[in-house]
């Protein structure tokens, strides 16, 4: 990840996600969204960090225990985000494609903190499933800048009945 991304308190975010695993509130997690894409491409401006989690208990999908736990650790809540050092973080429950993306995520170390980041093929598939303009731009950026396992991407797209935008 770039120096620009290091201005984001990402190590603190990842430490917190690891702590949520340690205390049993979540089973697994991975970094998704724009910050995951930055791992593979040139930096882009992003508003928040997306931590996609697999719940320990499927009733946890709303994330209320996560928010309560992190608030007890000094995080503030602002709408759907938790704030750490004034940087917004969203904890999103995984299901279907995103759960598979968490399970298949790459192990990384970020500033000495163990974490997982979505593989670029899953970032592309998730972006294709959402289809906003910024998602389409993310697909184009990843396809041109990241090393893509094309057979894996084709398999994911086929299994989830998704298509890439026409170029």
Secondary structure by P-SEA (a helix, b strand, c coil): ccccccccaaaaaaaaaaaaaaaccccccccccaaaaaaccccccccbbbbbbbccccccccaaaaaaaaaaacccccccbbbcccbbbbbbbbcaaaaaaaaabbbbbccccccccccaaaaaaaaaaaccaaaaaaaaaaaaccccaaaaaaaaaaaaccccccc
